Amino acid sequence: MLQSYYSASESSADTALPPCFDSAELLGQDGLAVITHQGQRYQLRQTKAGKLILTK
């Protein structure tokens, strides 16, 4: 399950923070996630150097 990593003080009702996810949970063992945006599919993958690449 993906979870937010903001502290309770950061996630108060007064502050509208964007969701924050751990990349290891998002990418899984294969280091790859498919994201859909406005009907298009994108791949988010982790390189051998540990960097993230988003491609269409």
N, C-alpha and C positions, 0 to 999 in steps of 0.2 A: 504494500500500500504506500502510495506517495504521501508525504507529509510536509507541512511547512516547517521551515527552520528558523523562523523569527521568534524572538523571545516574547514573553507575555507583554512586556513594556513596549516593545516595538509594534505589536499588533493590536494596539488599543483602538477603540472605535473612532478616536480623533484622527488617526493616521491611516490613510488608505495605501497600504503597501502592496506591490504586485506579489503573486505567488512565488515562492522560492522552493526549488526541488533539488534533491541530491542527484547528481548526474549518474552515479552508479545505479541507483534505483530506476531512474528513467531509462537508461541504456541497457540494463541487464547484463548477463554474462557475455553476450555477443558484441556488446559495445555499439549497438545500433538501435535506433528508434525511428519509426515512421510517424510523421506529424502531418495532419491535413490542415490546410489553411485556405479558405475561400475556394473549396473544391479542388485544390491542387495538393499533390502529395510531395512531401519533402523528406529527405533522410538526414537524420542527425547521427553522426558517427564519431567515435573516438579514434584518433590516430595512435600509432605505436608510441609516439612521443607524448601522448596524453592530452593532446589538444582536441578541440571539438570543431567539426566541419559540418555545415548545413548545406545540402545540395538539393536541387530540384530533380 
